[in-house]
Amino acid sequence: MGANYRAACRAKSPADFISKMGIVEEEADETIYWMELLILSGLVRKSNITSLLDEADQILAMTVSSIKTARLRKK
């Protein structure tokens, strides 16, 4: 997520920013998926990664909000 966010900060246009932030959104969602899979498989206790899951959810929410704001400003 971090490297893709950094790339978005260096976007060449609003459309490029939105596109790159979409990749950040996908990566955040995928990260959450893998953490949930680790919990469901029994490889990791939920209590051990609760804070990581929460942080990933917050990053995902901020990313989606940033994309929505960028789309509104683009119009």
FENBELDA-V298343 format. One record per backbone hydrogen bond with DSSP energy under -0.5 kcal/mol. NH is the residue of the N-H (numbers start at 1). CO is the residue of the C=O. E is the energy in kcal/mol with one decimal. If there is no record, write none. Layout:
NH;CO;E
NH;CO;E
This chain:
5;1;-2.5
6;2;-2.4
7;3;-1.9
8;4;-2.0
9;5;-2.1
10;6;-0.7
10;7;-0.8
11;8;-1.8
17;13;-2.5
18;14;-2.5
19;15;-2.3
20;16;-2.6
21;17;-2.7
22;18;-1.6
23;19;-1.1
24;20;-1.6
25;21;-2.4
26;22;-2.1
27;23;-2.5
28;24;-2.6
29;25;-2.4
30;26;-2.5
31;27;-2.3
32;28;-2.1
33;29;-2.3
34;30;-2.4
35;31;-2.1
36;32;-2.6
37;33;-2.4
38;34;-2.1
39;35;-1.8
40;36;-2.8
41;37;-2.2
42;38;-0.5
42;39;-1.1
43;38;-1.2
44;38;-1.5
48;45;-1.6
49;45;-0.7
49;46;-1.2
50;46;-0.9
53;49;-2.7
54;50;-2.4
55;51;-2.3
56;52;-2.5
57;53;-2.4
58;54;-2.2
59;55;-2.5
60;56;-2.5
61;57;-2.4
62;58;-2.5
63;59;-2.4
64;60;-2.5
65;61;-2.2
66;62;-2.3
67;63;-2.3
68;64;-2.4
69;65;-2.4
70;66;-2.5
71;67;-2.4
72;68;-2.1
73;69;-2.3
74;70;-1.6
75;71;-0.9
